[in-house]
Amino acid sequence: MNTYSCISKVLRSGIIVGSLLFAVSYTSVADAAQGCGHGWHRNGYGGCVLNHPGPNSTPAPYHPGCWRNAWGQLRCY
């Protein structure tokens, strides 16, 4: 077994993983508020509207700021 080839594989893998981590660290993080602030989001026309659970929704126990909509899906601010 060639020692040089084992070291080069480890070095190459380290460089690839390091490059991926570097690239991921510079990507943007999605902002759920979309620049409108906590409890608000942008509508289809670019205006800011209040997050509203909608009709037939109920508060979700053990999930502060969340509710279950009419179809039972968990939604949070």
N, CA, C and O atoms as a GROMACS GRO file, in nm:
protein
  308
    1MET      N    1   0.085  -0.118   0.000
    1MET     CA    2   0.000   0.000   0.000
    1MET      C    3   0.088   0.123   0.000
    1MET      O    4   0.186   0.131   0.075
    2ASN      N    5   0.055   0.215  -0.081
    2ASN     CA    6   0.133   0.337  -0.094
    2ASN      C    7   0.084   0.440   0.008
    2ASN      O    8  -0.033   0.480   0.005
    3THR      N    9   0.171   0.482   0.099
    3THR     CA   10   0.136   0.578   0.203
    3THR      C   11   0.102   0.714   0.142
    3THR      O   12   0.014   0.784   0.192
    4TYR      N   13   0.169   0.750   0.037
    4TYR     CA   14   0.146   0.880  -0.027
    4TYR      C   15   0.002   0.891  -0.077
    4TYR      O   16  -0.060   0.996  -0.062
    5SER      N   17  -0.051   0.784  -0.136
    5SER     CA   18  -0.186   0.790  -0.190
    5SER      C   19  -0.290   0.803  -0.078
    5SER      O   20  -0.391   0.870  -0.096
    6CYS      N   21  -0.267   0.740   0.038
    6CYS     CA   22  -0.360   0.752   0.151
    6CYS      C   23  -0.362   0.895   0.204
    6CYS      O   24  -0.468   0.949   0.234
    7ILE      N   25  -0.245   0.955   0.217
    7ILE     CA   26  -0.237   1.092   0.268
    7ILE      C   27  -0.301   1.189   0.169
    7ILE      O   28  -0.370   1.282   0.210
    8SER      N   29  -0.278   1.168   0.041
    8SER     CA   30  -0.336   1.259  -0.058
    8SER      C   31  -0.488   1.248  -0.061
    8SER      O   32  -0.556   1.348  -0.084
    9LYS      N   33  -0.543   1.128  -0.039
    9LYS     CA   34  -0.688   1.113  -0.036
    9LYS      C   35  -0.748   1.186   0.084
    9LYS      O   36  -0.852   1.251   0.073
   10VAL      N   37  -0.683   1.175   0.199
   10VAL     CA   38  -0.730   1.244   0.319
   10VAL      C   39  -0.719   1.395   0.300
   10VAL      O   40  -0.811   1.468   0.336
   11LEU      N   41  -0.609   1.441   0.244
   11LEU     CA   42  -0.590   1.583   0.220
   11LEU      C   43  -0.694   1.636   0.121
   11LEU      O   44  -0.752   1.743   0.141
   12ARG      N   45  -0.717   1.561   0.014
   12ARG     CA   46  -0.815   1.602  -0.086
   12ARG      C   47  -0.956   1.607  -0.025
   12ARG      O   48  -1.031   1.701  -0.051
   13SER      N   49  -0.991   1.507   0.055
   13SER     CA   50  -1.122   1.506   0.121
   13SER      C   51  -1.136   1.624   0.216
   13SER      O   52  -1.243   1.685   0.224
   14GLY      N   53  -1.030   1.656   0.289
   14GLY     CA   54  -1.033   1.769   0.381
   14GLY      C   55  -1.052   1.901   0.308
   14GLY      O   56  -1.125   1.988   0.354
   15ILE      N   57  -0.986   1.915   0.195
   15ILE     CA   58  -1.000   2.038   0.116
   15ILE      C   59  -1.142   2.051   0.060
   15ILE      O   60  -1.199   2.160   0.060
   16ILE      N   61  -1.198   1.941   0.014
   16ILE     CA   62  -1.334   1.944  -0.039
   16ILE      C   63  -1.435   1.979   0.070
   16ILE      O   64  -1.521   2.065   0.050
   17VAL      N   65  -1.424   1.914   0.185
   17VAL     CA   66  -1.515   1.942   0.296
   17VAL      C   67  -1.498   2.085   0.344
   17VAL      O   68  -1.597   2.154   0.370
   18GLY      N   69  -1.374   2.132   0.355
   18GLY     CA   70  -1.348   2.269   0.396
   18GLY      C   71  -1.406   2.370   0.298
   18GLY      O   72  -1.462   2.472   0.339
   19SER      N   73  -1.395   2.342   0.170
   19SER     CA   74  -1.451   2.432   0.068
   19SER      C   75  -1.603   2.437   0.077
   19SER      O   76  -1.663   2.544   0.065
   20LEU      N   77  -1.665   2.322   0.097
   20LEU     CA   78  -1.811   2.319   0.111
   20LEU      C   79  -1.857   2.395   0.235
   20LEU      O   80  -1.954   2.471   0.228
   21LEU      N   81  -1.789   2.375   0.347
   21LEU     CA   82  -1.826   2.447   0.469
   21LEU      C   83  -1.806   2.597   0.453
   21LEU      O   84  -1.885   2.677   0.503
   22PHE      N   85  -1.701   2.636   0.384
   22PHE     CA   86  -1.675   2.778   0.358
   22PHE      C   87  -1.787   2.837   0.272
   22PHE      O   88  -1.835   2.948   0.300
   23ALA      N   89  -1.829   2.764   0.169
   23ALA     CA   90  -1.935   2.813   0.081
   23ALA      C   91  -2.068   2.823   0.156
   23ALA      O   92  -2.142   2.919   0.138
   24VAL      N   93  -2.098   2.724   0.238
   24VAL     CA   94  -2.224   2.724   0.313
   24VAL      C   95  -2.226   2.838   0.414
   24VAL      O   96  -2.332   2.896   0.439
   25SER      N   97  -2.112   2.870   0.472
   25SER     CA   98  -2.109   2.977   0.573
   25SER      C   99  -2.134   3.114   0.512
   25SER      O  100  -2.169   3.207   0.585
   26TYR      N  101  -2.119   3.130   0.383
   26TYR     CA  102  -2.141   3.260   0.319
   26TYR      C  103  -2.276   3.270   0.248
   26TYR      O  104  -2.305   3.372   0.186
   27THR      N  105  -2.359   3.165   0.256
   27THR     CA  106  -2.491   3.175   0.194
   27THR      C  107  -2.584   3.253   0.284
   27THR      O  108  -2.563   3.260   0.405
   28SER      N  109  -2.686   3.311   0.227
   28SER     CA  110  -2.780   3.391   0.305
   28SER      C  111  -2.877   3.301   0.380
   28SER      O  112  -2.906   3.189   0.337
   29VAL      N  113  -2.926   3.351   0.490
   29VAL     CA  114  -3.024   3.279   0.570
   29VAL      C  115  -3.162   3.336   0.537
   29VAL      O  116  -3.179   3.458   0.534
   30ALA      N  117  -3.258   3.250   0.513
   30ALA     CA  118  -3.393   3.296   0.480
   30ALA      C  119  -3.454   3.369   0.600
   30ALA      O  120  -3.437   3.327   0.715
   31ASP      N  121  -3.523   3.476   0.573
   31ASP     CA  122  -3.588   3.554   0.677
   31ASP      C  123  -3.738   3.541   0.659
   31ASP      O  124  -3.794   3.591   0.562
   32ALA      N  125  -3.804   3.472   0.754
   32ALA     CA  126  -3.948   3.449   0.741
   32ALA      C  127  -4.027   3.578   0.741
   32ALA      O  128  -4.132   3.586   0.678
   33ALA      N  129  -3.978   3.681   0.811
   33ALA     CA  130  -4.050   3.808   0.816
   33ALA      C  131  -4.034   3.887   0.687
   33ALA      O  132  -4.111   3.980   0.662
   34GLN      N  133  -3.938   3.852   0.605
   34GLN     CA  134  -3.916   3.916   0.475
   34GLN      C  135  -3.899   4.067   0.486
   34GLN      O  136  -3.942   4.141   0.398
   35GLY      N  137  -3.836   4.113   0.594
   35GLY     CA  138  -3.811   4.255   0.611
   35GLY      C  139  -3.927   4.332   0.671
   35GLY      O  140  -3.919   4.454   0.682
   36CYS      N  141  -4.034   4.265   0.708
   36CYS     CA  142  -4.152   4.333   0.763
   36CYS      C  143  -4.153   4.337   0.916
   36CYS      O  144  -4.224   4.419   0.974
   37GLY      N  145  -4.077   4.254   0.981
   37GLY     CA  146  -4.075   4.248   1.126
   37GLY      C  147  -4.146   4.125   1.179
   37GLY      O  148  -4.214   4.055   1.104
   38HIS      N  149  -4.128   4.098   1.309
   38HIS     CA  150  -4.186   3.979   1.371
   38HIS      C  151  -4.338   3.985   1.370
   38HIS      O  152  -4.397   4.085   1.410
   39GLY      N  153  -4.401   3.878   1.324
   39GLY     CA  154  -4.547   3.873   1.318
   39GLY      C  155  -4.606   3.926   1.188
   39GLY      O  156  -4.728   3.932   1.174
   40TRP      N  157  -4.521   3.963   1.095
   40TRP     CA  158  -4.566   4.017   0.967
   40TRP      C  159  -4.498   3.943   0.852
   40TRP      O  160  -4.393   3.882   0.873
   41HIS      N  161  -4.555   3.947   0.733
   41HIS     CA  162  -4.491   3.892   0.614
   41HIS      C  163  -4.536   3.972   0.492
   41HIS      O  164  -4.630   4.051   0.500
   42ARG      N  165  -4.468   3.951   0.380
   42ARG     CA  166  -4.504   4.022   0.257
   42ARG      C  167  -4.613   3.946   0.183
   42ARG      O  168  -4.612   3.823   0.175
   43ASN      N  169  -4.707   4.021   0.129
   43ASN     CA  170  -4.811   3.960   0.047
   43ASN      C  171  -4.767   3.959  -0.098
   43ASN      O  172  -4.654   3.998  -0.130
   44GLY      N  173  -4.854   3.915  -0.187
   44GLY     CA  174  -4.821   3.905  -0.328
   44GLY      C  175  -4.795   4.038  -0.396
   44GLY      O  176  -4.734   4.041  -0.504
   45TYR      N  177  -4.838   4.148  -0.336
   45TYR     CA  178  -4.821   4.280  -0.395
   45TYR      C  179  -4.704   4.356  -0.334
   45TYR      O  180  -4.681   4.472  -0.369
   46GLY      N  181  -4.628   4.292  -0.245
   46GLY     CA  182  -4.511   4.356  -0.185
   46GLY      C  183  -4.538   4.432  -0.057
   46GLY      O  184  -4.445   4.488   0.002
   47GLY      N  185  -4.662   4.438  -0.012
   47GLY     CA  186  -4.696   4.507   0.112
   47GLY      C  187  -4.682   4.414   0.232
   47GLY      O  188  -4.682   4.292   0.216
   48CYS      N  189  -4.669   4.471   0.351
   48CYS     CA  190  -4.658   4.394   0.474
   48CYS      C  191  -4.796   4.372   0.534
   48CYS      O  192  -4.873   4.466   0.550
   49VAL      N  193  -4.827   4.247   0.566
   49VAL     CA  194  -4.955   4.213   0.628
   49VAL      C  195  -4.929   4.131   0.755
   49VAL      O  196  -4.828   4.062   0.766
   50LEU      N  197  -5.023   4.141   0.849
   50LEU     CA  198  -5.012   4.069   0.975
   50LEU      C  199  -5.033   3.920   0.953
   50LEU      O  200  -5.121   3.878   0.878
   51ASN      N  201  -4.948   3.838   1.020
   51ASN     CA  202  -4.970   3.694   1.016
   51ASN      C  203  -5.101   3.663   1.088
   51ASN      O  204  -5.116   3.697   1.205
   52HIS      N  205  -5.193   3.602   1.019
   52HIS     CA  206  -5.324   3.571   1.076
   52HIS      C  207  -5.351   3.423   1.056
   52HIS      O  208  -5.334   3.371   0.945
   53PRO      N  209  -5.392   3.353   1.161
   53PRO     CA  210  -5.412   3.210   1.148
   53PRO      C  211  -5.526   3.169   1.055
   53PRO      O  212  -5.525   3.057   1.004
   54GLY      N  213  -5.622   3.254   1.033
   54GLY     CA  214  -5.732   3.221   0.944
   54GLY      C  215  -5.850   3.162   1.018
   54GLY      O  216  -5.843   3.137   1.138
   55PRO      N  217  -5.961   3.139   0.946
   55PRO     CA  218  -6.080   3.086   1.010
   55PRO      C  219  -6.062   2.940   1.054
   55PRO      O  220  -5.983   2.866   0.995
   56ASN      N  221  -6.136   2.900   1.155
   56ASN     CA  222  -6.136   2.762   1.207
   56ASN      C  223  -5.999   2.716   1.257
   56ASN      O  224  -5.971   2.596   1.255
   57SER      N  225  -5.915   2.807   1.300
   57SER     CA  226  -5.785   2.768   1.355
   57SER      C  227  -5.791   2.768   1.507
   57SER      O  228  -5.870   2.840   1.568
   58THR      N  229  -5.707   2.686   1.567
   58THR     CA  230  -5.703   2.675   1.713
   58THR      C  231  -5.559   2.685   1.760
   58THR      O  232  -5.468   2.644   1.688
   59PRO      N  233  -5.537   2.739   1.881
   59PRO     CA  234  -5.400   2.745   1.934
   59PRO      C  235  -5.344   2.603   1.950
   59PRO      O  236  -5.416   2.510   1.986
   60ALA      N  237  -5.215   2.589   1.924
   60ALA     CA  238  -5.149   2.459   1.937
   60ALA      C  239  -5.083   2.450   2.074
   60ALA      O  240  -4.992   2.528   2.103
   61PRO      N  241  -5.127   2.358   2.159
   61PRO     CA  242  -5.065   2.346   2.291
   61PRO      C  243  -4.917   2.311   2.279
   61PRO      O  244  -4.877   2.239   2.187
   62TYR      N  245  -4.838   2.361   2.370
   62TYR     CA  246  -4.693   2.336   2.378
   62TYR      C  247  -4.615   2.397   2.262
   62TYR      O  248  -4.497   2.367   2.245
   63HIS      N  249  -4.678   2.481   2.181
   63HIS     CA  250  -4.611   2.550   2.071
   63HIS      C  251  -4.646   2.698   2.079
   63HIS      O  252  -4.742   2.740   2.016
   64PRO      N  253  -4.570   2.778   2.155
   64PRO     CA  254  -4.604   2.920   2.166
   64PRO      C  255  -4.597   2.991   2.030
   64PRO      O  256  -4.502   2.971   1.954
   65GLY      N  257  -4.697   3.071   2.001
   65GLY     CA  258  -4.700   3.144   1.874
   65GLY      C  259  -4.743   3.059   1.756
   65GLY      O  260  -4.728   3.101   1.642
   66CYS      N  261  -4.797   2.940   1.782
   66CYS     CA  262  -4.837   2.851   1.674
   66CYS      C  263  -4.985   2.816   1.685
   66CYS      O  264  -5.046   2.832   1.791
   67TRP      N  265  -5.043   2.768   1.577
   67TRP     CA  266  -5.182   2.727   1.573
   67TRP      C  267  -5.198   2.613   1.475
   67TRP      O  268  -5.108   2.587   1.394
   68ARG      N  269  -5.310   2.546   1.481
   68ARG     CA  270  -5.347   2.443   1.384
   68ARG      C  271  -5.459   2.499   1.297
   68ARG      O  272  -5.559   2.549   1.349
   69ASN      N  273  -5.442   2.491   1.167
   69ASN     CA  274  -5.544   2.545   1.078
   69ASN      C  275  -5.659   2.446   1.060
   69ASN      O  276  -5.661   2.342   1.126
   70ALA      N  277  -5.752   2.475   0.972
   70ALA     CA  278  -5.871   2.392   0.953
   70ALA      C  279  -5.836   2.250   0.908
   70ALA      O  280  -5.915   2.159   0.930
   71TRP      N  281  -5.721   2.229   0.845
   71TRP     CA  282  -5.679   2.097   0.797
   71TRP      C  283  -5.586   2.026   0.894
   71TRP      O  284  -5.535   1.918   0.865
   72GLY      N  285  -5.563   2.088   1.013
   72GLY     CA  286  -5.479   2.026   1.115
   72GLY      C  287  -5.330   2.051   1.098
   72GLY      O  288  -5.250   1.991   1.170
   73GLN      N  289  -5.291   2.136   1.004
   73GLN     CA  290  -5.150   2.165   0.982
   73GLN      C  291  -5.101   2.265   1.085
   73GLN      O  292  -5.172   2.361   1.117
   74LEU      N  293  -4.982   2.244   1.138
   74LEU     CA  294  -4.922   2.334   1.236
   74LEU      C  295  -4.862   2.454   1.164
   74LEU      O  296  -4.782   2.437   1.072
   75ARG      N  297  -4.899   2.574   1.205
   75ARG     CA  298  -4.847   2.698   1.148
   75ARG      C  299  -4.796   2.785   1.261
   75ARG      O  300  -4.859   2.794   1.366
   76CYS      N  301  -4.682   2.849   1.241
   76CYS     CA  302  -4.622   2.934   1.343
   76CYS      C  303  -4.588   3.071   1.285
   76CYS      O  304  -4.570   3.085   1.164
   77TYR      N  305  -4.580   3.171   1.373
   77TYR     CA  306  -4.541   3.305   1.330
   77TYR      C  307  -4.396   3.306   1.295
   77TYR      O  308  -4.343   3.410   1.256
   0.00000   0.00000   0.00000
